[in-house]
């Protein structure tokens, strides 16, 4: 099932739409209508990401190498950023677009105020992806009557923006990983494989360090239970509990600083190698490499799959840590900044899991394709 012509994937939380009386879904329909009346061409807008049609089109568009006829339109709200599914959609789409040098296919609509978007140096991967693009400000427009001139004009402007992207060649072409006798100053397929050989051990080392720091955090937190019980036994009351909590905060400062550093390193390492891996998988699937290059790549993919499985098994523990940090943050002002830092670092790893799971899916489907031939 493959739609012909321009397509837009509407990324939002259903709860936001419910809370706003269905206005988010109606906005998708209004933009599609404005696009069609402006261009004469139909814009296929896929709204319900829980439907089979949405999923089939999503994979088909990603795997057929995104072109300037496919858009992702995320509706940015606080709930959007808290939705792992929404985060997964924007990270996955951006990953594929980056591998092709197409950065203008994500059109964020800032629907409800998210203060982090205007902050500098956010460590949140999704915030970074959104802030690097010219998002559309809908924070006041969402309060307007949908039939008002201002609202209708804004819808039309967004349709014209989509039209402009379709008519404008991308500023930068796709990331090219030439095979065969490539020019001396261009990276070849084997050059990319060589980079993988360096990057993958570094990534594995970061994962190992992450685990060690997590173990240290857990140990220090558990060790604080005994002083807390002793304080209670002496009748220390809330003052005694506060003293123990402040001591724990001081004790956790160094491992939290380290986990923040590792979270950033983990994210940047994946971002560095992600476009190359996607391009390599795509080139093998399209038969654009030599037999020797393909064999070398598949050996690398085997190592990669082992790491993907290991990372996947670690995610539930990380999510448990994040939930525990949230509880501790709510109960102590001294611990709150530290626990927030832990949650942010864990989110970077969970977001990174989205990237590597996409590699795994593409590698698996590459193997299935080979089996069918």
C-alpha positions in Angstrom: 0.0 0.0 0.0 1.8 3.1 -1.2 0.1 6.5 -1.5 0.9 8.6 -4.6 1.8 12.2 -4.2 2.6 14.4 -1.2 1.9 12.9 2.3 1.9 14.3 5.7 2.2 12.3 9.0 0.4 14.0 11.8 2.2 13.3 15.1 0.2 14.2 18.2 -1.2 12.8 21.4 -4.8 11.7 21.3 -5.3 13.1 24.8 -4.3 16.6 23.6 -6.9 16.3 20.9 -9.6 15.2 23.3 -8.8 18.0 25.8 -9.0 20.5 22.9 -12.3 19.3 21.6 -10.9 17.6 18.5 -9.3 20.8 17.2 -6.0 19.1 16.5 -7.5 16.5 14.1 -9.6 19.2 12.4 -6.5 21.3 11.9 -4.9 18.4 10.0 -8.0 18.3 7.8 -8.0 22.1 7.3 -4.4 22.1 6.1 -5.0 19.2 3.7 -8.0 21.1 2.2 -6.0 24.4 2.0 -3.2 22.6 0.3 -5.5 20.9 -2.3 -7.3 24.1 -3.1 -4.0 26.0 -3.4 -2.1 23.5 -5.5 -4.8 21.3 -7.2 -3.0 18.3 -5.7 -4.2 16.1 -2.9 -2.2 16.0 0.3 -2.6 12.6 2.0 -2.6 13.3 5.7 -2.2 10.3 7.9 -3.6 11.2 11.3 -4.3 8.1 13.3 -0.9 6.5 14.2 -2.7 3.5 15.8 -4.2 2.4 12.5 -2.7 -0.2 10.2 -2.8 2.2 7.2 -0.7 4.7 9.1 1.9 2.1 10.1 2.1 0.7 6.6 2.5 4.1 5.0 5.0 5.2 7.6 7.3 2.2 6.9 6.8 2.4 3.2 7.8 6.1 3.1 10.8 5.6 5.3 12.1 2.6 3.5 11.6 4.0 0.0 14.1 6.8 0.8 12.2 9.9 1.9 11.7 12.5 -0.7 10.5 16.1 -0.5 7.0 14.8 -0.9 6.8 13.4 2.7 6.4 15.5 5.7 6.2 15.0 9.5 4.0 17.5 11.3 4.4 17.2 15.0 2.0 19.0 17.3 4.2 20.2 20.1 2.7 20.3 23.6 4.0 19.2 27.1 2.2 15.9 26.6 3.9 15.4 23.2 7.3 15.6 24.9 6.2 13.2 27.6 4.9 10.7 25.0 7.6 8.1 24.2 5.7 7.2 21.0 5.6 10.8 19.8 9.3 11.1 20.6 10.0 7.9 18.7 8.2 9.2 15.6 10.1 12.5 15.4 13.5 10.9 16.1 13.0 8.1 13.5 11.8 10.4 10.8 14.6 12.9 11.5 17.1 10.1 11.4 16.0 9.0 7.9 15.8 12.6 6.6 19.3 13.4 7.9 20.7 10.4 6.0 19.4 12.0 2.8 20.3 15.6 3.6 16.6 16.6 3.9 16.2 18.7 7.0 13.1 20.7 6.1 10.6 17.9 6.0 9.7 18.2 9.7 7.3 21.1 10.3 6.7 21.4 14.0 3.6 23.3 15.2 4.1 24.8 18.6 0.6 24.2 19.8 0.7 24.6 23.6 3.6 26.5 25.3 6.7 24.4 25.9 9.2 26.7 27.6 12.2 24.5 26.8 11.9 25.4 23.1 13.1 28.9 23.8 15.9 27.8 26.2 19.4 27.5 24.9 21.5 24.3 25.2 18.7 21.9 26.0 20.0 18.4 26.6 16.7 16.9 25.3 17.2 15.3 21.9 13.6 16.0 20.7 13.8 19.7 21.9 17.0 20.0 19.9 15.4 18.5 16.8 12.5 20.9 17.0 14.4 24.0 17.9 16.7 23.6 14.9 13.7 24.0 12.6 11.4 26.9 12.0 8.4 25.8 14.0 5.0 27.4 13.5 3.6 29.3 16.5 0.0 28.2 17.1 -0.1 28.9 20.8 -2.5 31.9 20.4 -4.1 30.7 17.2 -5.4 27.5 18.9 -7.6 29.8 21.0 -9.1 31.6 17.9 -12.4 30.6 16.3 -11.6 28.1 13.5 -13.7 30.2 11.1 -12.0 33.4 12.0 -10.0 35.2 9.2 -6.8 35.0 11.3 -7.1 31.3 11.8 -8.0 30.6 8.2 -5.1 32.8 7.0 -2.6 30.9 9.2 -3.9 27.6 7.9 -3.4 28.8 4.3 0.1 30.1 5.1 1.1 26.7 6.4 -0.3 25.0 3.2 1.7 27.5 1.1 4.8 26.6 3.1 4.3 22.9 2.3 3.9 23.9 -1.3 7.1 25.9 -1.3 9.1 23.0 0.1 7.7 20.8 -2.7 8.8 23.3 -5.3 12.2 24.0 -3.9 15.1 21.6 -4.5 16.8 20.6 -1.2 19.7 22.9 -0.3 22.0 19.9 0.3 21.8 16.6 -1.5 21.7 13.2 0.2 24.6 11.9 2.2 26.6 10.0 -0.4 28.6 6.9 0.5 30.2 6.0 -2.9 31.3 2.5 -3.7 33.8 1.3 -6.2 36.3 3.8 -7.5 35.2 6.8 -5.6 37.1 10.1 -5.9 40.0 10.4 -3.5 38.5 13.2 -1.5 35.1 11.5 -0.9 34.4 9.0 1.8 33.9 5.5 0.4 31.7 2.7 1.6 34.7 1.1 3.3 35.6 4.4 4.9 32.2 4.4 6.6 32.8 0.8 7.7 36.1 1.9 9.2 34.3 4.7 11.1 31.9 2.1 12.5 34.8 0.0 13.7 36.0 2.9 15.8 32.6 4.2 16.8 31.0 0.9 18.0 33.6 0.1 20.6 33.4 3.7 21.9 29.6 3.3 22.1 29.9 0.0 24.0 32.4 1.6 26.4 29.9 4.4 27.1 27.1 1.8 27.8 29.4 0.0 30.2 30.3 3.2 32.1 26.6 4.1 32.2 25.9 0.8 33.9 28.7 1.3 36.4 27.5 4.7 37.4 23.9 3.5 37.7 25.2 0.8 40.1 26.9 3.5 42.2 23.8 5.6 42.3 21.7 2.6 43.4 24.2 1.6 46.1 24.5 5.1 47.6 20.7 5.5 47.6 20.2 2.1 49.4 23.0 3.0 51.9 21.0 6.1 52.9 18.2 3.9 54.2 20.2 2.9 57.4 20.9 6.4 58.6 17.3 7.3 57.9 16.1 4.4 60.1 18.6 5.4 62.8 17.4 9.0 62.8 13.8 7.8 63.1 14.7 5.5 66.0 16.3 8.4 67.8 13.1 10.5 67.3 14.9 12.8 64.8 11.6 13.5 63.1 11.4 15.4 59.8 14.5 17.4 60.7 16.5 14.2 61.0 15.1 12.9 57.7 16.0 16.3 56.0 19.6 16.0 57.3 20.0 12.5 55.9 18.5 13.6 52.6 20.9 16.6 52.3 23.8 14.3 53.0 22.6 11.9 50.3 22.3 14.8 47.8 25.9 15.7 48.5 26.9 12.1 48.1 25.1 11.8 44.8 26.5 14.9 43.2 29.5 13.3 41.5 27.8 10.2 40.1 24.9 12.4 38.8 27.4 14.7 37.1 29.0 11.6 35.5 25.7 10.2 34.3 24.7 13.5 32.8 28.0 13.5 30.9 27.5 9.9 29.7 24.0 10.6 28.6 25.2 13.4 26.4 28.1 11.3 25.0 25.7 8.4 24.3 23.4 10.7 22.3 26.1 12.4 20.3 27.9 9.1 19.4 24.6 7.7 18.0 23.9 10.9 16.1 27.3 10.8 14.6 27.0 7.3 13.1 23.3 7.1 12.5 23.2 8.6 9.0 26.0 6.4 7.8 24.4 3.2 9.1 21.1 4.0 7.5 22.7 4.9 4.2 24.8 1.6 4.3 21.7 -0.5 4.9 19.8 1.3 2.2 22.7 0.9 -0.3 23.0 -2.8 0.3 19.2 -3.2 -0.1 19.4 -1.4 -3.4 22.4 -3.4 -4.6 24.8 -0.4 -4.9 27.8 -2.0 -3.3 30.4 -4.6 -4.2 30.2 -8.1 -2.8 33.3 -7.5 -0.7 31.8 -4.3 0.7 28.5 -6.0 1.5 30.2 -8.9 3.3 32.2 -6.4 5.5 29.0 -4.5 6.2 27.1 -7.6 7.2 29.8 -8.6 9.6 29.5 -5.2 11.2 25.7 -5.5 11.3 26.1 -8.8 13.2 28.1 -7.0 15.9 25.5 -4.2 15.9 22.6 -6.6 16.5 24.3 -8.0 19.6 24.6 -4.5 21.0 21.1 -3.7 20.1 19.7 -6.7 22.0 21.9 -5.9 25.0 20.7 -2.2 25.0 17.1 -3.3 24.7 17.4 -5.5 27.8 18.7 -2.6 29.8 15.9 -0.2 29.0 13.3 -1.5 31.6 15.9 -1.0 34.4 16.6 2.5 33.2 12.9 3.3 33.1 12.5 2.0 36.6 15.4 4.3 37.7 13.7 7.2 36.0 10.4 6.5 37.8 12.2 6.2 41.2 14.0 9.5 40.5 10.7 11.1 39.8 9.3 10.0 43.2 12.4 11.1 45.0 12.3 14.5 43.3 8.7 15.1 44.4 9.7 14.5 48.1 12.8 16.5 48.5 13.9 19.9 47.3 17.6 19.0 47.9 17.3 16.0 45.7 15.1 17.5 43.0 17.8 18.9 40.7 19.8 15.7 40.9 16.8 13.5 40.2 15.8 15.7 37.3 19.3 15.3 35.9 19.0 11.5 36.2 15.7 11.5 34.4 17.2 13.7 31.6 20.1 11.3 31.2 17.9 8.2 31.1 15.7 9.9 28.5 18.7 10.4 26.3 19.4 6.7 26.4 15.8 5.8 25.8 15.6 8.2 22.9 18.9 6.6 21.6 17.1 3.2 21.8 14.7 4.5 19.2 17.6 5.1 16.8 19.2 1.7 17.3 15.9 -0.2 17.2 15.3 1.4 13.7 18.7 0.0 12.7 17.7 -3.4 13.9 14.4 -3.3 12.0 16.1 -2.3 8.8 18.8 -5.0 9.2 16.1 -7.6 9.9 14.1 -6.6 6.9 17.3 -6.7 4.8 17.7 -10.3 5.9 14.1 -11.1 5.1 14.5 -9.6 1.7 17.5 -11.8 1.0 15.6 -14.9 2.1 12.8 -14.1 -0.3 15.1 -13.8 -3.3 
